[in-house]
Amino acid sequence: MINNLIKGSLLLGLCFTIINLPTVAQANTFPDKLAYSANIQRDTVIVRIATGSTEKKSAKTNEWVPVAIGMPLNNDDIIRTGKNSFILLELPENSGYVRLLPESEMKVDKISITRGFQGGQITEFYLSKGKLVTKVRKFNRPTSKLEVRTKGSTAAVRGTSFLTSFDNKNETRVLVGDGRVSVKAKNKEVFVNPKEFTSVALGGEPTNPSLVDSKIDFTISLLKPNNSFLNVSGSVDTDAQINLNHVSVFPNEDGSFVGDLRLKEGENDVTIKASTIDGREKEKLIKVLKFTK
């Protein structure tokens, strides 16, 4: 399908030639790097990135307002994302971050910092809808913990990367990329290791952890030049992240995604890569020739 879309040249004010290269599939670590420069004594969760339609409801005002970069989140604050939108939050004490994916809603239940060796950091989130990616550095104080709750289950960690989802069927799913995650529901606890997942139906117990399927769904349905950008859309595994070179895009609840990549004059090497937190990857490599008339 994609081959039919990318043959020849497209004329839209500028001229583009898109040359298809082979698809590459492999497993690797989930690619993501973030430079931190904040004060590690900070006791709040801070918004570092917000794209598209993102909102916050403060416990003090009970009103929805647009999310702004640098905005702090405190106990009982709620954030939500629309289609093709996400929010990246830095955790207290520079301990990691969480990313709320499109069409999701999350409440900050508790943020607590106690100084000293016997103290620790406690961060608790309640995911009422959608998906949340968590990446936490290993805590170095004994009472530190991070928990992600949904309706009927709790995922707890001391240092790891994992994805928590809560869908419209009231089912929780926890998928682990690194480390070990404890998932509790209905007085049962299971421990989920890397490349494993567990599911929890509302009112039920967590399933015994299973290995993730090695395949990943990924289809590009449209490549369209638009001034100095290449518009890309398609569908992907709902647990995945799309990278257009270094631009991150995340799928909606139905797996659809859209993204834009800025093009330079002349030849552009473009890598369109789908990847999941548990290490599955699939790539599409193309060349785009951009030149003015």
Rosetta blueprint (number, residue, H / E / L):
1 M L
2 I H
3 N H
4 N H
5 L H
6 I L
7 K L
8 G L
9 S E
10 L E
11 L E
12 L L
13 G L
14 L E
15 C E
16 F E
17 T E
18 I E
19 I E
20 N E
21 L E
22 P E
23 T E
24 V E
25 A E
26 Q E
27 A E
28 N L
29 T L
30 F L
31 P L
32 D L
33 K L
34 L L
35 A L
36 Y L
37 S L
38 A L
39 N L
40 I L
41 Q L
42 R L
43 D L
44 T L
45 V E
46 I E
47 V E
48 R E
49 I E
50 A E
51 T E
52 G L
53 S L
54 T E
55 E E
56 K E
57 K E
58 S L
59 A L
60 K L
61 T L
62 N L
63 E L
64 W E
65 V E
66 P E
67 V L
68 A L
69 I L
70 G L
71 M L
72 P E
73 L E
74 N L
75 N L
76 D L
77 D L
78 I E
79 I E
80 R E
81 T E
82 G L
83 K L
84 N L
85 S L
86 F E
87 I E
88 L E
89 L E
90 E E
91 L L
92 P H
93 E H
94 N H
95 S L
96 G E
97 Y E
98 V E
99 R E
100 L E
101 L L
102 P L
103 E L
104 S L
105 E E
106 M E
107 K E
108 V E
109 D E
110 K E
111 I E
112 S E
113 I E
114 T E
115 R L
116 G L
117 F L
118 Q L
119 G L
120 G E
121 Q E
122 I E
123 T E
124 E E
125 F E
126 Y E
127 L E
128 S E
129 K E
130 G E
131 K E
132 L E
133 V E
134 T E
135 K E
136 V E
137 R L
138 K L
139 F L
140 N L
141 R L
142 P L
143 T L
144 S L
145 K E
146 L E
147 E E
148 V E
149 R E
150 T E
151 K L
152 G L
153 S E
154 T E
155 A E
156 A E
157 V E
158 R L
159 G L
160 T L
161 S E
162 F E
163 L E
164 T E
165 S E
166 F E
167 D L
168 N L
169 K L
170 N L
171 E E
172 T E
173 R E
174 V E
175 L E
176 V E
177 G E
178 D E
179 G L
180 R L
181 V E
182 S E
183 V E
184 K E
185 A E
186 K L
187 N L
188 K E
189 E E
190 V E
191 F E
192 V E
193 N L
194 P L
195 K L
196 E E
197 F E
198 T E
199 S E
200 V E
201 A E
202 L L
203 G L
204 G L
205 E L
206 P E
207 T L
208 N L
209 P L
210 S E
211 L E
212 V L
213 D L
214 S L
215 K L
216 I L
217 D L
218 F E
219 T E
220 I E
221 S E
222 L E
223 L E
224 K E
225 P E
226 N E
227 N L
228 S L
229 F E
230 L E
231 N E
232 V E
233 S E
234 G E
235 S E
236 V E
237 D L
238 T L
239 D L
240 A E
241 Q E
242 I E
243 N E
244 L E
245 N L
246 H L
247 V E
248 S E
249 V E
250 F L
251 P L
252 N L
253 E L
254 D L
255 G L
256 S E
257 F E
258 V E
259 G E
260 D E
261 L E
262 R E
263 L L
264 K L
265 E L
266 G E
267 E E
268 N E
269 D E
270 V E
271 T E
272 I E
273 K E
274 A E
275 S E
276 T E
277 I L
278 D L
279 G L
280 R E
281 E E
282 K E
283 E E
284 K E
285 L E
286 I E
287 K E
288 V E
289 L E
290 K E
291 F E
292 T E
293 K L
